[in-house]
């Protein structure tokens, strides 16, 4: 995963405890790729779902391409994610057994120029978990500040 980052989903790390990450390819049409290159993508409310043994990215907003014609793409259509069948079966087991959710963490271009999505297997944080994480981060920042002095 040493390519050019297109977008990050910062909200995912705040709302979910990420247990594992996976990489998936994504099926796109031409105007979507051009729009992504312009930076017109938003992962804020997106999630991944397994439907009939296939993985789909739902709720990802890719803006219409500015120079596109009447055959421009739909902005929030479900997009198929590409992973090996064995990995998808493993994900199905973890999602059903332990109550995890698949959240897109970042979208990036790999060195060959293909668009990839980094998925996180996460469990939702409660309000008190979020507070504890903020408190812990503040304490670490204070310790680092004192250490520098």
N, C-alpha and C positions, 0 to 999 in steps of 0.2 A: 504494500500500500504506500508506495513512494511516488505518487503522481501529484497532479495539480488539484488542490481542493477547490470544489465549486461552491459548496455550501455546507455548513454545520448545523446540527439540530441541538442548540444549547439547552433548550427546554427539556430535552430527553434526560440529560444528566441531573437536572434539578428535580424532575418528577419521578424518576425510576432509578432503582439500584441495578446497575448493569452487571450481569453475571458472566456473560461471554459475548464475543463479537464474531460475526461471520461476514464474508464478502460475497456479493451476488452481482451478476451482470443484470442489465435491464434492457427490455425490448422497447425501442423507441422508433418513431417515424422521423423523417428528415427534418421537418420544421421544428420538432422538439429538440433535436440535437443542436440546431442553429440557435434556438432560443436559450438553451442551456449555456452555450458558448458566450452568449451576451449576458449571462448571469440572471436570467429570469426564472429562477426556480426557488421554491419555498417548501421546506420539510416540516414546518411548524406543527401541523395537525395530522401528519401522516402516520400510518402504521402499516404493517405487513400482515397478511392473512393467508392461510392455506385453504384453498378451495379446490376440492376434488383432486388432491394430490399435487396441485401446482401452487406456486407461491406468487402472490400479487401484492403490489404496492398500491395502497388506497389512500386518497386524500392528499397526494403530493400535487402541488400546484405548479405547473409549468406554463408561464405566460405565453400568449400567442406570439409567433415570430413577427417582428415589425415589418418585414418585407414579404411576408407570406400572402398568398392570394386566397381565393375562396376555399381552397382545399387545406387550409390551416388546421391544426390539430385541436381536439377538445382539451380544455385546460386541466380538468381534474378527472380524467378517465382512469380506470384501474389499469396499471401497467404490470405486465408479467415480469417476474424476477427469475433469473436463471441460476439454478444451483443443481448440484448432482442429486439424483434421486435418493441416495443413501443419506445424504445430509438432511434432506427434507423430511425423510422418515424419522430421523433422530430428533429433529425439531418438533415434529408432531407429538412424539412421546414426551418431550420435556414440557410442551405447552399444555397437554392434557393432564399430565401427572402432577406437575408442580404449580400450575397456574401462572406461568410466565407469559409475557407479551413480546412480540417482535416489533422493535422500534427502529426506524432508520436513523442512524447517528450522523452520517455524512455522505455526501455524494462527491465523487471525484473522477478525474480522468486518469487512467493508468498510463504507463509510459508508451503503450501502443496507441493511445488516443481513444480507447473505449471508455464509455461511462460505466462506472461501478458504484454500487451502493454498499455502505458498511451498515450491517444490521446488528442491533444489540438485543440480546435475550435479557429482558428486564422484568423486575417485579416492582409494582407501584409503591412509592413511599407514602407514608402517612404524614400528617401535618407535624407531629412530634419528631418524626425521623428527619424531616427537612430542617426543623429548628436545631436538632442535634448536629446535623452536618454543617450548618452555618456557624454554630458555636465552636465546633472543632476546627473549622477553617480559620476563624478569628483567633483562636488560641495559637494555632501553628504560625500565623502571621505575626502575632505578638512575640513569640519565642524567637522567630527568625530576626525580627527587628532588634530585640535585645541582644541577640548573638552577634549581630553586625556591629553594635556599639562596643 
